[in-house]
Amino acid sequence: MMTLDRMRADVARLIDLEPEEVADDANLADLGLDSMRLMQLAMGWEQAGLAVDFGVLAEYSTLGDWWREIVAPQVRA
């Protein structure tokens, strides 16, 4: 199951930061997350069983938003 901590760690790894440097409300593009890395995240999370809408990832810019829009609904289901 996907956790917020795993999402944070995955993002941090791709942008060469420590997970604690990626706040829930940080703008991920400002931290260095570009569209290619975003695609890598989406593919990795889909392989892990998370239904990922790339459009939602592109529309929202924070980890907290992604959690609320993508993961939380699937966890509740």
N, C-alpha and C positions, 0 to 999 in steps of 0.2 A: 504494500500500500504506500502511496506517495505521502510524504510528510512535508511540512513547511521547512524543516531542517534539511531534508534531502534536496529540496528545490534550491534552497539557499546555498548549500554546498556545491551543487552542480553549476549554478550561476557563477559562484566565486571561482571555481576551478577554471572556467572558461575565460574569465577576465583577470586571472592572476591576482586574486585578492584572497584574504582569509575570510571564511564565512561570517565572522563577526563584523566584518567591514561592510557587509551587504544588509542594510537596514530594510525593514518591511516597506518603508515609504521612500526609499532612495530611488531616484530616477535611474534606471538601469542603463539607459543609453549614455547618460552622463558618466557612468562608471566604466564605460567602454564596451557595453554589449551591443554589437552590430547585428545586422540582419543575417549574416552567415552563421554567427554563433547562436542566434535565436533559432535558426533552422536546426542546428545541431541539438539544441535543447529539446525542441519539439520532437524530433525523431527519437532521441534517447528516451524521453518520457513515454512516447507511444509504445516503444519496445518494452517498457516497464509496465505497460497495461493501462496507462492514463489516456483517456480520449482527449486529445489536444486539438483545439481550433487555432491554427496559426494566426488567423485574423484577430482573434482575441489577444493573443500574445503581442501582436503588432500594435493593436489599438491601445492597450494599457501599458503603462511604463514602469510599474512597480511590482515587486514580489507580492506585496499584500493584495494588490488588485488581481494578480494572477490567481492567487490562492482563493480569493472570494469568487471570482468569475469562472474558474475552471475546476479546481480541485474540490472545494467545499460542496458544490452541488452533487458531485459524484460520490463523495464520502457519505452524504446524507441519503443518497438513493439506495 
